[in-house]
Amino acid sequence: MQPAVTKLARPATSVLRLQARSSSGKAFVCSGCLQSRQHLLPLSQSGPPQRRVHPTAVLATSRISRTFYSTSTTNTTTQPPYHLRPPPALVRSGIAPLESRRLISVSGPDAAKYLQGVITANITQPDGTPRTDPFYAAFLSAKGRVLHDVFIYPYDLDPAGLLGPIKAAAPGESFLIEVDTSEATRLVQHIKRYKLRAKFDVRLLPDSEVQVLHAWSDDDEAALKRKLDTYDQSHRGAICVLHPDPRAPGLGYRMIYRLTALTDPAALEFADLLSLLVPESAYTLHRYRLGIPEGQREILRDQALPLESNIDVMGGIDFRKGCYVGQELTIRTKHRGVVRKRILPVVVSSTTEDGGELSSSDGFDYRPAITSSGGDQALSLPATEARIGRREKPDRRVGQFLSGIGNVGLALCRLEVMTDLQVPGETAAAEYNPEKDEFVVSAGTGQGVVGEGEEKTAVAPGGGPQLKVRAFVPEWLRKELEKPAH
């Protein structure tokens, strides 16, 4: 009898990602790829080049089209998504290829007009000219709920033909939209459904053409920027977008790497770039430190409100622009000035251990795992949307856990209950006391939402021991919320 064939979880999808994941620092290339390449290049000039790869193989991040099968019956679907697998330590600087983000091209004479009516940010500058800088925004439903949080990249130069058959006839007619990978197909369908007779082309770009990366440095961000600029100049525009992330100070730089720009293998050296690569989970942890939600795992689709998700303070909403889908509720909430809940970073710990401190100077006491009181058992993070309550009243919701990595995560928190922030026009039922107030959430029976793409499975909240939750307000967010209303 033939053994049962079990399809394993999707394998590592590129040499770039394998390099970032590898603890040994050596990139892996299969023998088939090596045999099919005529132009080979050493990864580094130091030491004998025992393993050589083509430059496009190193930086290409296209998903492998062939499917791998095995006779093993091991079930790997309980592993958390790659970008949520805890790194062993806090990474202060690096470049992370973002597997969780995809790019959509929107190009044509009516592209700007269409986007202006469906996103929260303004597609034009105050003087009416086309906007040229990348910016953050969101697509909302008619009820004002977030459908997708996105980056919009105005992209008029298209030498590689990335933007499809309709070419921009004038500045301001071509855009790249960066969106959550799991939502990319749905957003393409959403745009096509409502474009009607508008003249523009929509295309989901394959990973073999472009890749989103994020670079940051807590120590010397200016030095990192100089290194990236030097790399771009010597590699003939391979980095087609390099721009400060506008969502929060110190978050780093958003990058789009054009893989099709690698046309001269003899001119490329990758040692400096490869030495900076880190897993996406390191970037996820960096975001959590600053309280930045991203994607529909953290900004729940058709549930989250844009102001509760901090999209306003992250620069994603223009309250002076004209009509767009979902504007009515968003403007009403802004003018009322009452936002009782916000997404904040949280530290999770067992009820008998200290969860660690969080400060603007040194981050927090990151731990890759949560252990039981005896230290002999690893506890799972709470499930997505798990209820947070006071220890004495755990059934009364004061927050909602969203996502986490190690002992750090993001949660939707009632500000006047879980922090020292005061909501304008509101009187807190009880004064917040960080020494006495204690909040708990039930550990999940698994790892929250497991699997990827259409195979995501939600683990029901509860069923595990109680975990202690401490919410913090990052310094940049505190300053934004304390600004006087305009």
ChimeraX attribute file (.defattr): number of C-alpha atoms within 10 A of each C-alpha:
attribute: neighborCount
match mode: 1-to-1
recipient: residues
	/A:1	3
	/A:2	5
	/A:3	9
	/A:4	10
	/A:5	11
	/A:6	14
	/A:7	16
	/A:8	17
	/A:9	15
	/A:10	14
	/A:11	11
	/A:12	14
	/A:13	16
	/A:14	22
	/A:15	22
	/A:16	25
	/A:17	24
	/A:18	20
	/A:19	22
	/A:20	23
	/A:21	20
	/A:22	14
	/A:23	9
	/A:24	8
	/A:25	13
	/A:26	15
	/A:27	20
	/A:28	17
	/A:29	18
	/A:30	9
	/A:31	8
	/A:32	8
	/A:33	11
	/A:34	16
	/A:35	8
	/A:36	9
	/A:37	11
	/A:38	9
	/A:39	13
	/A:40	15
	/A:41	20
	/A:42	19
	/A:43	22
	/A:44	15
	/A:45	11
	/A:46	8
	/A:47	7
	/A:48	8
	/A:49	12
	/A:50	7
	/A:51	15
	/A:52	17
	/A:53	22
	/A:54	22
	/A:55	23
	/A:56	17
	/A:57	19
	/A:58	23
	/A:59	24
	/A:60	24
	/A:61	27
	/A:62	19
	/A:63	15
	/A:64	14
	/A:65	7
	/A:66	6
	/A:67	9
	/A:68	12
	/A:69	11
	/A:70	12
	/A:71	12
	/A:72	12
	/A:73	12
	/A:74	10
	/A:75	11
	/A:76	12
	/A:77	16
	/A:78	14
	/A:79	16
	/A:80	19
	/A:81	17
	/A:82	16
	/A:83	18
	/A:84	20
	/A:85	18
	/A:86	24
	/A:87	23
	/A:88	12
	/A:89	13
	/A:90	17
	/A:91	17
	/A:92	14
	/A:93	21
	/A:94	22
	/A:95	26
	/A:96	24
	/A:97	24
	/A:98	22
	/A:99	21
	/A:100	18
	/A:101	20
	/A:102	23
	/A:103	27
	/A:104	22
	/A:105	23
	/A:106	28
	/A:107	29
	/A:108	24
	/A:109	20
	/A:110	18
	/A:111	21
	/A:112	22
	/A:113	14
	/A:114	19
	/A:115	20
	/A:116	18
	/A:117	19
	/A:118	21
	/A:119	26
	/A:120	30
	/A:121	24
	/A:122	24
	/A:123	26
	/A:124	16
	/A:125	11
	/A:126	11
	/A:127	7
	/A:128	8
	/A:129	11
	/A:130	17
	/A:131	18
	/A:132	15
	/A:133	14
	/A:134	20
	/A:135	21
	/A:136	24
	/A:137	25
	/A:138	22
	/A:139	24
	/A:140	25
	/A:141	18
	/A:142	15
	/A:143	15
	/A:144	20
	/A:145	24
	/A:146	24
	/A:147	24
	/A:148	26
	/A:149	27
	/A:150	22
	/A:151	21
	/A:152	24
	/A:153	22
	/A:154	24
	/A:155	22
	/A:156	19
	/A:157	14
	/A:158	13
	/A:159	8
	/A:160	12
	/A:161	12
	/A:162	20
	/A:163	26
	/A:164	18
	/A:165	13
	/A:166	17
	/A:167	19
	/A:168	21
	/A:169	12
	/A:170	11
	/A:171	15
	/A:172	23
	/A:173	22
	/A:174	27
	/A:175	25
	/A:176	26
	/A:177	22
	/A:178	21
	/A:179	24
	/A:180	21
	/A:181	18
	/A:182	18
	/A:183	19
	/A:184	20
	/A:185	15
	/A:186	13
	/A:187	19
	/A:188	16
	/A:189	11
	/A:190	13
	/A:191	15
	/A:192	16
	/A:193	9
	/A:194	11
	/A:195	16
	/A:196	8
	/A:197	8
	/A:198	14
	/A:199	13
	/A:200	23
	/A:201	20
	/A:202	22
	/A:203	18
	/A:204	18
	/A:205	19
	/A:206	15
	/A:207	21
	/A:208	18
	/A:209	18
	/A:210	24
	/A:211	24
	/A:212	22
	/A:213	22
	/A:214	22
	/A:215	26
	/A:216	25
	/A:217	19
	/A:218	16
	/A:219	10
	/A:220	11
	/A:221	17
	/A:222	11
	/A:223	11
	/A:224	21
	/A:225	19
	/A:226	11
	/A:227	14
	/A:228	19
	/A:229	15
	/A:230	11
	/A:231	19
	/A:232	17
	/A:233	12
	/A:234	13
	/A:235	18
	/A:236	15
	/A:237	15
	/A:238	19
	/A:239	22
	/A:240	18
	/A:241	21
	/A:242	19
	/A:243	18
	/A:244	21
	/A:245	21
	/A:246	18
	/A:247	19
	/A:248	17
	/A:249	13
	/A:250	16
	/A:251	22
	/A:252	26
	/A:253	21
	/A:254	19
	/A:255	23
	/A:256	21
	/A:257	22
	/A:258	22
	/A:259	24
	/A:260	15
	/A:261	18
	/A:262	17
	/A:263	14
	/A:264	11
	/A:265	14
	/A:266	11
	/A:267	12
	/A:268	18
	/A:269	18
	/A:270	16
	/A:271	13
	/A:272	13
	/A:273	14
	/A:274	21
	/A:275	13
	/A:276	14
	/A:277	22
	/A:278	24
	/A:279	27
	/A:280	27
	/A:281	21
	/A:282	25
	/A:283	29
	/A:284	23
	/A:285	25
	/A:286	22
	/A:287	19
	/A:288	23
	/A:289	26
	/A:290	24
	/A:291	24
	/A:292	24
	/A:293	24
	/A:294	20
	/A:295	19
	/A:296	20
	/A:297	15
	/A:298	22
	/A:299	26
	/A:300	19
	/A:301	18
	/A:302	16
	/A:303	14
	/A:304	18
	/A:305	24
	/A:306	28
	/A:307	23
	/A:308	19
	/A:309	24
	/A:310	23
	/A:311	22
	/A:312	21
	/A:313	18
	/A:314	19
	/A:315	16
	/A:316	24
	/A:317	23
	/A:318	15
	/A:319	16
	/A:320	10
	/A:321	16
	/A:322	11
	/A:323	14
	/A:324	20
	/A:325	19
	/A:326	21
	/A:327	24
	/A:328	13
	/A:329	15
	/A:330	21
	/A:331	16
	/A:332	11
	/A:333	15
	/A:334	14
	/A:335	11
	/A:336	10
	/A:337	13
	/A:338	14
	/A:339	16
	/A:340	17
	/A:341	23
	/A:342	20
	/A:343	26
	/A:344	31
	/A:345	28
	/A:346	27
	/A:347	28
	/A:348	31
	/A:349	29
	/A:350	23
	/A:351	18
	/A:352	12
	/A:353	16
	/A:354	13
	/A:355	23
	/A:356	16
	/A:357	13
	/A:358	20
	/A:359	13
	/A:360	12
	/A:361	8
	/A:362	9
	/A:363	16
	/A:364	16
	/A:365	16
	/A:366	22
	/A:367	21
	/A:368	15
	/A:369	20
	/A:370	23
	/A:371	18
	/A:372	17
	/A:373	13
	/A:374	9
	/A:375	11
	/A:376	8
	/A:377	11
	/A:378	12
	/A:379	23
	/A:380	21
	/A:381	30
	/A:382	34
	/A:383	27
	/A:384	23
	/A:385	21
	/A:386	24
	/A:387	23
	/A:388	26
	/A:389	22
	/A:390	20
	/A:391	17
	/A:392	11
	/A:393	12
	/A:394	16
	/A:395	13
	/A:396	12
	/A:397	15
	/A:398	21
	/A:399	27
	/A:400	22
	/A:401	28
	/A:402	24
	/A:403	26
	/A:404	27
	/A:405	27
	/A:406	22
	/A:407	24
	/A:408	29
	/A:409	27
	/A:410	27
	/A:411	31
	/A:412	25
	/A:413	25
	/A:414	22
	/A:415	23
	/A:416	20
	/A:417	22
	/A:418	26
	/A:419	19
	/A:420	14
	/A:421	17
	/A:422	17
	/A:423	17
	/A:424	12
	/A:425	9
	/A:426	11
	/A:427	10
	/A:428	13
	/A:429	8
	/A:430	8
	/A:431	14
	/A:432	17
	/A:433	12
	/A:434	12
	/A:435	6
	/A:436	7
	/A:437	15
	/A:438	16
	/A:439	24
	/A:440	26
	/A:441	30
	/A:442	23
	/A:443	26
	/A:444	24
	/A:445	18
	/A:446	21
	/A:447	24
	/A:448	26
	/A:449	24
	/A:450	18
	/A:451	20
	/A:452	18
	/A:453	11
	/A:454	8
	/A:455	10
	/A:456	14
	/A:457	14
	/A:458	15
	/A:459	18
	/A:460	16
	/A:461	21
	/A:462	16
	/A:463	13
	/A:464	16
	/A:465	17
	/A:466	20
	/A:467	26
	/A:468	24
	/A:469	26
	/A:470	24
	/A:471	24
	/A:472	21
	/A:473	24
	/A:474	19
	/A:475	13
	/A:476	15
	/A:477	18
	/A:478	12
	/A:479	11
	/A:480	12
	/A:481	14
	/A:482	11
	/A:483	8
	/A:484	6
	/A:485	8
	/A:486	4
